[in-house]
Amino acid sequence: MEMRKKQFNRWTILFLSLMLVLSSFCTVFAAAVSADNAMEQTADYVAQIVAKPELGSIGGEWAVLGLARSNSAVPEQYYNDYYKGIVETVTACKGELSENKYTEYSRVILALTAIGKDVTDVGGYNLLEKLADYNKVLKQGINGPIFALIALDTHNYVIPQVKDVEVQTTRQLLIDYVLSKEITDSKGVTGGFSLSGNVPDPDVTGMALQALAKYQDQPKVKQATDRALTVLSVMQNSNGGYSSWGTENAESVVQVLVALCELGIRPDTDSRFIKNGNTLLNSLLSFYQTGGGFEHVYKSGINQMATEQCLYGLTAYNRCISGAKSLYDMTDVTLDTQTSPSVGTESPANNEIKIKVNDQYITFNQAPILESGTTLVPMRAIFESLGASMKWDQSAQKVTGTLGEAKVELVIGQKEASVNGKNITLEVAARLENGTTLVPVRFVSESLGASVAWDNAARTVIINR
């Protein structure tokens, strides 16, 4: 009996040792695959399995986004065929992709912008107009505003003014809605986001942070972001990954990874997101399958949805560490037409541009002008119409505007501006014209918490606060 016990113990030790060796081998193997190689191989794999992308969350927009933003060697015809199919679909349904799922429009805007197509004229339909109906955007709960913000901000799109819309969408309305869904438990502790309930979910929290990333100059956004990051750090597994609905999976890692990259946080070096020496990248690559493709969960085989999401996740990471524009900042993409991304770019010389602030037209001694597709307006008139004060420093050629806690600083001739101490790069520098300081209308208005829209028919910039 004693002999059998010793033999059992010996075999047990041998088995455990073998498992440790195999475990170490798997870890080393996963680590041996670089993010760059995995991205390239997965891009090749996606281009093969999605040979003809079409409208859809699988085999459609996410695949196109990942391929385009990873700068994969995909023939231009690949994207042209996708665009042609989208035009045919939009035309066939008379511009109505869905009555209830407005993320359909956001997703298509993301993909079309990534490949440089004009989203304001897709078979004669302006897809941005669909996001102008705030109540319809809300039909999917927090998902609607999240993806509407991400889509609108890809190329600084102006939200069109649409007649007969009960509530006109503004970026601030979308931001405030997302913030209103921040989780508060029974103890009053807040942090993170979820589709429902009071338990934060890594996927939804990550997506919310992606949408809020460009608005960190707003104190309430920054505070919610910091709380969400703390929650995500606590939720992270010991192997660097994340679990959603009780299952550790690749997609949850992707959403957190993209969020950090959009916020300018290195996911592989920030100590808050390193557990036992394991990073999000280590976790993500552990789902990788040789030759391209990712599993949804361990030992489940390649999953197409997971693969497409992991492609754009790796793309976000590689863009982050290389200093390129982020995954969702597509201002580095040249669009087929520049008629919609900036306020007042339509028909630049036909009629005088008008400015309407809080439903009142305002007049100027110096008329607004267009420069490189951006409307420049007299700063003092805009500030005073919004109730802000303005100070001019002649020696420094600097203009300072304040409204409550908001403080905006610009220097004539420089593209670098400051909003509440945070540096912002302008598309066009402030300038002097006939002794009047002209500034980009959208920048100064939104810096003071106002919304900006363009009425093409009336050639009017509409500012509301």
C-alpha positions in Angstrom: 0.0 0.0 0.0 2.8 2.4 0.9 4.6 1.5 -2.3 1.5 2.4 -4.4 1.2 5.7 -2.5 4.8 6.6 -3.4 4.3 5.7 -7.0 1.1 7.8 -7.1 3.0 10.8 -5.6 5.8 10.3 -8.1 3.4 10.3 -11.1 1.6 13.3 -9.7 4.8 15.3 -9.4 5.8 14.2 -12.9 2.4 15.3 -14.3 2.5 18.7 -12.6 6.0 19.3 -13.8 5.0 18.5 -17.3 2.1 20.9 -17.1 4.4 23.7 -15.8 6.8 23.1 -18.7 3.9 23.2 -21.3 2.5 26.3 -19.6 5.9 28.0 -19.8 6.3 26.9 -23.4 2.9 28.4 -24.3 3.7 31.7 -22.6 7.1 32.0 -24.3 5.4 31.1 -27.7 2.8 33.9 -27.2 5.4 36.4 -26.2 7.5 35.5 -29.2 4.8 36.8 -31.5 5.3 40.6 -31.8 2.3 42.9 -32.1 3.5 44.1 -35.5 3.8 40.6 -36.9 0.5 39.5 -35.5 -1.1 42.6 -37.0 0.4 42.0 -40.4 -0.5 38.3 -40.5 -4.0 38.9 -39.2 -4.6 41.7 -41.8 -3.6 39.2 -44.5 -5.9 36.6 -43.0 -8.9 39.1 -42.7 -8.4 40.2 -46.3 -8.7 36.5 -47.3 -11.7 35.5 -45.3 -13.5 38.8 -46.0 -12.9 38.8 -49.7 -15.9 41.0 -50.4 -16.8 43.2 -47.3 -20.4 44.4 -47.2 -22.6 46.2 -44.7 -22.5 44.3 -41.3 -20.7 44.1 -38.0 -19.0 40.9 -39.2 -17.4 40.7 -42.6 -18.0 44.4 -43.0 -17.1 47.7 -41.4 -14.8 46.4 -38.7 -12.7 44.5 -41.2 -12.5 47.5 -43.5 -11.5 49.8 -40.5 -8.8 47.4 -39.4 -7.3 46.9 -42.8 -7.4 50.6 -43.7 -6.0 52.0 -40.4 -3.3 49.3 -40.3 -2.1 50.5 -43.8 -2.3 47.0 -45.1 -1.4 46.2 -48.7 -4.9 45.9 -49.9 -5.8 46.7 -53.5 -7.7 50.0 -53.9 -10.4 48.0 -55.7 -11.1 46.1 -52.5 -12.2 49.4 -50.8 -13.9 50.7 -54.0 -16.0 47.5 -54.3 -17.0 47.8 -50.6 -18.0 51.5 -51.2 -20.0 50.6 -54.3 -21.9 48.0 -52.3 -22.7 50.5 -49.5 -23.9 53.0 -52.1 -26.2 50.3 -53.6 -27.5 49.3 -50.2 -28.1 52.9 -49.0 -29.8 53.7 -52.3 -32.0 50.6 -52.2 -33.3 51.4 -48.7 -33.7 55.1 -49.5 -31.1 56.1 -46.9 -32.7 54.1 -44.0 -30.3 51.5 -42.9 -32.2 50.8 -39.7 -35.2 52.3 -37.8 -33.8 51.5 -34.3 -30.1 50.7 -34.6 -28.4 54.0 -35.3 -25.0 52.5 -34.6 -25.4 51.1 -38.2 -24.8 54.7 -39.5 -22.0 55.3 -37.0 -20.2 52.1 -38.1 -20.5 52.9 -41.8 -19.2 56.5 -41.2 -16.2 55.0 -39.4 -15.4 52.6 -42.3 -16.0 55.1 -45.1 -13.9 57.8 -43.4 -11.1 55.3 -43.0 -11.0 54.7 -46.7 -11.4 58.4 -47.6 -15.0 58.4 -48.8 -17.5 61.3 -48.5 -20.1 60.4 -45.9 -22.2 63.4 -46.7 -23.0 62.0 -50.2 -23.5 58.2 -50.2 -25.8 57.6 -53.1 -27.2 61.1 -52.5 -27.7 60.6 -48.8 -25.9 62.4 -46.0 -25.2 59.8 -43.3 -24.4 62.4 -40.7 -28.0 63.6 -40.8 -29.1 60.4 -39.2 -27.0 61.2 -36.1 -28.6 64.6 -35.9 -31.8 63.1 -34.4 -30.8 62.8 -30.7 -33.8 60.7 -29.6 -33.2 58.1 -32.3 -29.5 57.9 -31.4 -30.6 57.0 -27.9 -32.7 54.1 -29.0 -29.8 51.7 -28.3 -29.0 53.1 -24.9 -25.4 54.1 -24.2 -24.1 52.3 -27.3 -25.8 54.9 -29.6 -24.1 58.1 -28.1 -20.8 56.3 -27.7 -20.5 55.3 -31.4 -22.1 58.6 -32.6 -19.4 60.5 -30.8 -16.6 58.3 -32.1 -18.0 58.5 -35.7 -18.5 62.3 -35.6 -15.0 62.9 -34.2 -13.2 60.7 -36.7 -12.8 63.8 -39.0 -14.2 66.6 -36.9 -17.6 66.3 -38.7 -20.2 69.0 -38.2 -23.6 67.7 -37.1 -26.1 68.9 -39.7 -29.1 70.9 -38.7 -32.1 68.8 -39.7 -35.7 70.0 -39.9 -38.5 68.3 -38.0 -36.1 66.7 -35.5 -37.6 66.9 -32.0 -34.2 67.2 -30.3 -31.2 68.3 -32.4 -28.0 66.3 -31.5 -25.0 68.2 -30.1 -21.8 66.7 -29.0 -22.4 68.0 -25.5 -25.7 66.2 -25.3 -24.0 62.9 -26.3 -21.2 63.5 -23.8 -23.6 64.3 -21.0 -25.7 61.2 -21.8 -22.7 58.9 -21.6 -21.6 60.5 -18.3 -25.2 60.1 -16.9 -24.7 56.3 -17.2 -21.7 56.1 -15.0 -22.2 53.4 -12.4 -23.1 54.2 -8.8 -23.5 51.4 -6.4 -25.4 51.3 -3.1 -22.5 52.9 -1.3 -22.4 55.8 -3.7 -19.1 54.8 -5.2 -19.0 55.6 -8.9 -16.9 54.4 -11.7 -17.1 52.5 -15.0 -20.0 51.8 -17.4 -22.3 48.9 -18.3 -25.2 48.2 -20.6 -27.4 47.7 -17.5 -27.2 47.1 -13.8 -24.6 48.5 -11.4 -21.6 46.3 -12.2 -19.0 47.9 -14.5 -18.3 45.9 -17.7 -14.8 46.2 -19.3 -16.2 46.3 -22.9 -18.7 49.1 -22.3 -16.3 51.0 -20.0 -13.6 50.8 -22.6 -16.0 52.0 -25.4 -17.2 54.9 -23.3 -13.6 56.0 -22.7 -13.0 55.8 -26.4 -15.9 58.2 -27.0 -14.8 60.6 -24.2 -11.1 60.6 -25.0 -11.2 63.9 -27.0 -13.0 65.7 -24.3 -10.6 65.5 -21.4 -10.5 69.3 -21.2 -13.9 69.1 -19.6 -13.4 68.6 -15.8 -16.5 66.3 -15.4 -15.2 64.1 -18.3 -11.7 63.9 -16.9 -13.0 62.9 -13.4 -15.2 60.2 -14.9 -12.3 59.0 -17.0 -10.0 58.8 -14.0 -12.6 56.8 -12.1 -13.2 54.4 -15.0 -9.4 53.8 -15.3 -9.2 53.0 -11.7 -12.1 50.5 -12.1 -10.5 48.9 -15.2 -7.2 48.6 -13.3 -8.9 46.7 -10.4 -10.9 44.5 -12.8 -7.9 43.4 -14.8 -7.0 39.7 -14.4 -3.7 38.5 -13.0 -2.6 37.5 -16.6 -3.3 41.0 -17.9 -6.6 40.2 -19.5 -10.3 40.9 -18.9 -13.4 38.9 -18.4 -16.9 39.9 -19.4 -20.0 38.0 -18.3 -17.8 35.6 -16.4 -15.7 34.6 -19.4 -12.1 35.7 -20.2 -12.1 36.8 -23.9 -10.1 38.6 -26.5 -12.7 41.3 -27.4 -12.8 42.7 -23.8 -9.0 43.2 -23.9 -9.4 45.0 -27.3 -11.9 47.5 -26.0 -9.7 48.4 -23.0 -6.6 48.5 -25.2 -8.2 50.8 -27.7 -9.5 53.1 -24.9 -6.0 53.5 -23.4 -4.5 54.2 -26.8 -7.2 56.8 -27.6 -6.3 58.5 -24.3 -2.6 58.5 -25.1 -1.8 55.9 -22.4 0.8 53.2 -23.3 -0.9 49.9 -22.4 2.4 48.1 -22.2 4.2 50.4 -19.8 1.5 52.0 -17.6 1.9 50.3 -14.2 -1.8 50.5 -13.5 -2.3 47.9 -16.3 0.5 45.5 -15.6 -0.4 42.5 -13.4 2.3 40.1 -12.3 4.4 41.4 -15.2 1.6 40.7 -17.7 0.2 43.5 -19.9 -3.0 43.8 -22.0 -0.8 43.0 -25.0 0.5 39.8 -23.5 -3.1 38.8 -22.9 -4.3 39.7 -26.3 -1.5 37.8 -28.1 -2.3 34.7 -26.0 -5.5 34.4 -28.1 -3.5 34.6 -31.3 -3.3 31.6 -33.7 -0.3 31.0 -35.9 -0.7 32.4 -39.4 -3.3 35.0 -38.4 -6.6 34.9 -36.6 -7.7 35.1 -32.9 -9.8 33.0 -30.6 -12.8 34.5 -28.7 -12.0 32.4 -25.7 -9.1 29.9 -25.1 -9.1 26.6 -27.0 -12.2 27.6 -29.0 -10.6 28.0 -32.4 -10.4 31.1 -34.7 -13.4 33.3 -34.4 -14.1 35.9 -37.1 -15.6 38.6 -34.9 -12.7 38.3 -32.4 -10.2 38.3 -35.3 -11.6 41.5 -36.8 -11.7 43.3 -33.5 -8.2 42.1 -32.6 -6.9 43.4 -35.9 -8.1 47.0 -35.1 -7.0 46.5 -31.5 -3.4 45.7 -32.6 -3.7 48.6 -35.1 -4.6 51.0 -32.3 -1.6 49.8 -30.3 0.9 50.0 -33.1 -0.3 53.5 -33.9 0.0 54.5 -30.3 3.6 53.4 -29.9 4.7 54.8 -33.3 3.2 58.3 -32.6 0.8 58.1 -35.5 -2.8 59.5 -35.3 -4.9 57.2 -33.2 -7.2 54.6 -34.6 -10.2 56.9 -34.4 -8.4 60.2 -35.3 -8.7 60.0 -39.0 -7.7 63.6 -39.8 -4.7 62.0 -41.5 -7.0 60.6 -44.1 -7.7 62.8 -47.2 -11.4 62.6 -48.0 -12.7 62.6 -51.6 -14.4 65.9 -50.7 -13.7 68.3 -47.9 -17.2 69.8 -47.9 -18.3 68.5 -44.5 -15.5 68.1 -41.9 -15.1 71.8 -41.0 -17.6 74.5 -40.3 -18.5 76.6 -43.2 -16.5 74.9 -46.0 -19.5 74.6 -48.4 -19.6 77.0 -51.4 -16.9 79.2 -50.0 -17.2 82.3 -52.2 -20.8 82.5 -53.3 -22.5 84.3 -50.4 -21.4 86.0 -47.2 -21.2 83.7 -44.2 -23.5 84.5 -41.3 -23.2 83.7 -37.6 -26.2 82.9 -35.4 -25.5 82.7 -31.6 -28.3 81.4 -29.4 -30.9 82.1 -32.1 -29.7 85.7 -32.7 -27.7 86.8 -35.7 -24.7 88.8 -34.9 -22.9 91.4 -37.1 -19.2 92.2 -37.5 -17.1 95.1 -38.6 -14.8 92.4 -40.1 -16.7 89.7 -42.0 -15.9 86.0 -41.4 -13.5 84.5 -43.8 -12.6 81.0 -45.0 -9.0 79.8 -44.8 -8.0 76.2 -45.7 -11.6 75.1 -45.3 -12.0 76.6 -41.8 -14.3 79.6 -40.9 -12.4 82.3 -39.1 -14.6 84.9 -37.1 -13.9 87.9 -35.0 -13.1 86.5 -31.6 -14.5 89.4 -29.4 -17.9 89.2 -31.1 -18.3 85.5 -30.5 -17.0 85.7 -26.9 -19.2 88.6 -25.9 -22.2 86.9 -27.5 -21.6 83.8 -25.4 -21.1 85.9 -22.2 -17.4 85.5 -22.1 -14.7 88.1 -21.4 -11.7 88.8 -23.6 -8.2 90.2 -22.9 -5.6 91.3 -25.4 -1.8 91.2 -24.6 -0.2 93.5 -27.2 3.4 92.6 -26.4 2.8 88.8 -26.6 0.2 89.1 -29.3 -2.0 86.8 -27.2 -5.7 86.7 -26.7 -7.3 85.2 -23.6 -11.0 84.5 -23.2 -12.7 83.3 -20.0 -16.2 82.1 -19.3 -16.7 80.7 -15.8 -14.0 78.1 -15.3 -13.2 77.8 -19.0 -10.1 79.7 -20.2 -8.9 79.9 -23.8 -5.6 81.3 -24.9 -4.4 81.9 -28.5 -1.3 83.6 -30.0 -1.6 85.3 -33.3 0.1 83.3 -36.1 0.5 80.1 -34.0 -1.5 76.9 -34.4 -0.9 76.0 -30.7 -3.7 77.1 -28.4 -4.5 76.4 -24.8 -7.8 75.3 -23.2 -7.8 75.2 -19.5 -4.0 74.7 -19.6 -4.1 71.9 -22.1 -2.4 72.4 -25.5 -4.5 72.1 -28.6 -3.4 72.2 -32.2 -5.6 74.3 -34.5 -6.2 73.5 -38.1 -5.7 77.2 -38.9 -3.8 79.8 -36.7 -5.5 82.8 -35.3 -4.7 86.0 -37.3 -5.2 89.7 -37.5 -7.3 91.2 -40.3 -7.8 95.0 -40.4 -7.0 95.2 -36.7 -9.5 92.4 -35.7 -8.5 89.1 -34.2 -9.9 86.2 -36.3 -10.1 82.7 -34.8 -11.5 79.3 -35.9 -15.2 79.5 -34.9 -15.7 75.9 -34.0 -12.6 75.8 -31.7 -13.4 78.8 -29.7 -17.1 78.0 -29.4 -16.7 74.4 -28.3 -13.9 75.4 -26.0 -16.5 77.5 -24.1 -19.0 74.6 -24.0 -21.0 75.7 -27.0 -22.2 73.5 -29.9 -21.5 74.4 -33.5 -23.4 73.4 -36.6 -23.5 74.5 -40.3 -26.7 75.3 -42.2 -25.6 75.0 -45.8 -28.8 76.3 -47.3 -28.6 79.5 -45.2 -24.8 79.6 -45.3 -24.9 80.2 -41.5 -22.8 79.0 -38.6 -25.1 78.2 -35.7 -23.7 78.4 -32.2 -25.7 77.4 -29.1 -24.8 77.3 -25.5 
